[in-house]
Amino acid sequence: MMDIFKLKKLGLFAGGVLFGTAGVKILGSEDAKKFYVNCVAAGLRARDCVMTTATNIQENAEDILAEAKQINEARGYESFGEDEDFNETAEATEAAPEAEKAEQ
């Protein structure tokens, strides 16, 4: 009974060594290298596509921001670059409904 288990373990070990050796040979072959090169090339093309799309989105966002600033300048508003201006406007906006309630 013990001999069968030892032979089974020895057979599994030998099969693993054989499979590992064949795997190394397959992974190091010229066809495998061509496959790796094609995969890396596809990854580089995908990266270029993503970078182009990101650049387009960034340019569109900059255009939108510039147009929004032009609209605000045309209406006579100053940009809220400082927190003080923003806070004063926000306080005035919040105080207006309260003043209307007090008058009623």
Short mmCIF file of the C-alpha atoms (twelve columns), coordinates in Angstrom:
data_MODEL
# 
_entry.id   MODEL 
# 
loop_
_atom_site.group_PDB 
_atom_site.id 
_atom_site.type_symbol 
_atom_site.label_atom_id 
_atom_site.label_alt_id 
_atom_site.label_comp_id 
_atom_site.label_asym_id 
_atom_site.label_seq_id 
_atom_site.Cartn_x 
_atom_site.Cartn_y 
_atom_site.Cartn_z 
_atom_site.pdbx_PDB_model_num 
ATOM 1   C CA . MET A 1   0.000   0.000  0.000   1 
ATOM 2   C CA . MET A 2   2.852   2.380  0.865   1 
ATOM 3   C CA . ASP A 3   4.604   1.640  -2.384  1 
ATOM 4   C CA . ILE A 4   1.600   2.773  -4.420  1 
ATOM 5   C CA . PHE A 5   1.515   6.168  -2.650  1 
ATOM 6   C CA . LYS A 6   5.274   6.619  -3.132  1 
ATOM 7   C CA . LEU A 7   4.976   5.759  -6.807  1 
ATOM 8   C CA . LYS A 8   2.024   8.106  -7.158  1 
ATOM 9   C CA . LYS A 9   3.998   10.961 -5.531  1 
ATOM 10  C CA . LEU A 10  7.027   10.184 -7.654  1 
ATOM 11  C CA . GLY A 11  4.862   10.147 -10.781 1 
ATOM 12  C CA . LEU A 12  3.295   13.506 -9.860  1 
ATOM 13  C CA . PHE A 13  6.730   14.993 -9.218  1 
ATOM 14  C CA . ALA A 14  8.050   13.720 -12.554 1 
ATOM 15  C CA . GLY A 15  4.963   15.034 -14.339 1 
ATOM 16  C CA . GLY A 16  5.405   18.432 -12.698 1 
ATOM 17  C CA . VAL A 17  9.046   18.627 -13.735 1 
ATOM 18  C CA . LEU A 18  8.135   17.611 -17.287 1 
ATOM 19  C CA . PHE A 19  5.262   20.119 -17.422 1 
ATOM 20  C CA . GLY A 20  7.483   22.877 -15.993 1 
ATOM 21  C CA . THR A 21  10.256  22.188 -18.478 1 
ATOM 22  C CA . ALA A 22  7.814   22.160 -21.388 1 
ATOM 23  C CA . GLY A 23  6.231   25.367 -20.075 1 
ATOM 24  C CA . VAL A 24  9.579   27.157 -19.968 1 
ATOM 25  C CA . LYS A 25  10.342  26.012 -23.507 1 
ATOM 26  C CA . ILE A 26  6.939   27.192 -24.736 1 
ATOM 27  C CA . LEU A 27  7.158   30.570 -22.979 1 
ATOM 28  C CA . GLY A 28  10.656  31.155 -24.363 1 
ATOM 29  C CA . SER A 29  9.827   30.259 -27.961 1 
ATOM 30  C CA . GLU A 30  9.864   32.713 -30.858 1 
ATOM 31  C CA . ASP A 31  6.089   32.475 -31.318 1 
ATOM 32  C CA . ALA A 32  5.541   33.355 -27.680 1 
ATOM 33  C CA . LYS A 33  7.896   36.329 -27.986 1 
ATOM 34  C CA . LYS A 34  5.955   37.571 -31.026 1 
ATOM 35  C CA . PHE A 35  2.757   37.253 -29.005 1 
ATOM 36  C CA . TYR A 36  4.276   39.267 -26.129 1 
ATOM 37  C CA . VAL A 37  5.449   41.973 -28.526 1 
ATOM 38  C CA . ASN A 38  1.986   42.217 -30.094 1 
ATOM 39  C CA . CYS A 39  0.355   42.462 -26.654 1 
ATOM 40  C CA . VAL A 40  2.702   45.253 -25.576 1 
ATOM 41  C CA . ALA A 41  2.142   47.078 -28.874 1 
ATOM 42  C CA . ALA A 42  -1.629  46.875 -28.361 1 
ATOM 43  C CA . GLY A 43  -1.191  48.241 -24.834 1 
ATOM 44  C CA . LEU A 44  0.835   51.186 -26.154 1 
ATOM 45  C CA . ARG A 45  -1.811  51.927 -28.785 1 
ATOM 46  C CA . ALA A 46  -4.511  51.848 -26.114 1 
ATOM 47  C CA . ARG A 47  -2.477  54.212 -23.933 1 
ATOM 48  C CA . ASP A 48  -2.084  56.654 -26.842 1 
ATOM 49  C CA . CYS A 49  -5.833  56.548 -27.472 1 
ATOM 50  C CA . VAL A 50  -6.624  57.214 -23.813 1 
ATOM 51  C CA . MET A 51  -4.123  60.078 -23.646 1 
ATOM 52  C CA . THR A 52  -5.622  61.664 -26.772 1 
ATOM 53  C CA . THR A 53  -9.105  61.433 -25.295 1 
ATOM 54  C CA . ALA A 54  -7.936  62.893 -21.981 1 
ATOM 55  C CA . THR A 55  -6.263  65.802 -23.776 1 
ATOM 56  C CA . ASN A 56  -9.448  66.521 -25.745 1 
ATOM 57  C CA . ILE A 57  -11.533 66.498 -22.581 1 
ATOM 58  C CA . GLN A 58  -9.097  68.843 -20.843 1 
ATOM 59  C CA . GLU A 59  -9.127  71.269 -23.789 1 
ATOM 60  C CA . ASN A 60  -12.941 71.250 -23.845 1 
ATOM 61  C CA . ALA A 61  -13.054 71.935 -20.104 1 
ATOM 62  C CA . GLU A 62  -10.677 74.880 -20.527 1 
ATOM 63  C CA . ASP A 63  -12.868 76.256 -23.338 1 
ATOM 64  C CA . ILE A 64  -15.978 75.938 -21.174 1 
ATOM 65  C CA . LEU A 65  -14.250 77.730 -18.295 1 
ATOM 66  C CA . ALA A 66  -13.093 80.561 -20.572 1 
ATOM 67  C CA . GLU A 67  -16.591 81.003 -22.015 1 
ATOM 68  C CA . ALA A 68  -18.124 81.022 -18.533 1 
ATOM 69  C CA . LYS A 69  -15.700 83.742 -17.450 1 
ATOM 70  C CA . GLN A 70  -16.591 85.788 -20.536 1 
ATOM 71  C CA . ILE A 71  -20.296 85.471 -19.758 1 
ATOM 72  C CA . ASN A 72  -19.748 86.630 -16.177 1 
ATOM 73  C CA . GLU A 73  -17.613 89.565 -17.332 1 
ATOM 74  C CA . ALA A 74  -20.297 90.551 -19.854 1 
ATOM 75  C CA . ARG A 75  -22.904 90.535 -17.086 1 
ATOM 76  C CA . GLY A 76  -20.688 92.676 -14.872 1 
ATOM 77  C CA . TYR A 77  -19.848 90.078 -12.266 1 
ATOM 78  C CA . GLU A 78  -16.369 89.717 -10.887 1 
ATOM 79  C CA . SER A 79  -14.947 86.253 -10.561 1 
ATOM 80  C CA . PHE A 80  -14.959 84.859 -7.055  1 
ATOM 81  C CA . GLY A 81  -11.200 84.501 -6.760  1 
ATOM 82  C CA . GLU A 82  -11.159 85.489 -3.113  1 
ATOM 83  C CA . ASP A 83  -13.226 83.883 -0.396  1 
ATOM 84  C CA . GLU A 84  -14.277 87.270 1.029   1 
ATOM 85  C CA . ASP A 85  -16.183 88.254 -2.114  1 
ATOM 86  C CA . PHE A 86  -17.879 84.863 -2.237  1 
ATOM 87  C CA . ASN A 87  -18.803 84.951 1.461   1 
ATOM 88  C CA . GLU A 88  -20.243 88.494 1.203   1 
ATOM 89  C CA . THR A 89  -22.385 87.508 -1.772  1 
ATOM 90  C CA . ALA A 90  -23.505 84.309 -0.055  1 
ATOM 91  C CA . GLU A 91  -24.443 86.207 3.119   1 
ATOM 92  C CA . ALA A 92  -26.409 88.783 1.107   1 
ATOM 93  C CA . THR A 93  -28.245 86.025 -0.727  1 
ATOM 94  C CA . GLU A 94  -29.136 84.263 2.524   1 
ATOM 95  C CA . ALA A 95  -30.192 87.498 4.256   1 
ATOM 96  C CA . ALA A 96  -32.611 88.570 1.496   1 
ATOM 97  C CA . PRO A 97  -35.266 85.869 2.131   1 
ATOM 98  C CA . GLU A 98  -35.046 86.469 5.881   1 
ATOM 99  C CA . ALA A 99  -35.643 90.219 5.374   1 
ATOM 100 C CA . GLU A 100 -38.686 89.484 3.232   1 
ATOM 101 C CA . LYS A 101 -40.115 87.210 5.950   1 
ATOM 102 C CA . ALA A 102 -39.591 89.890 8.585   1 
ATOM 103 C CA . GLU A 103 -41.513 92.475 6.502   1 
ATOM 104 C CA . GLN A 104 -44.545 90.191 6.269   1 
# 
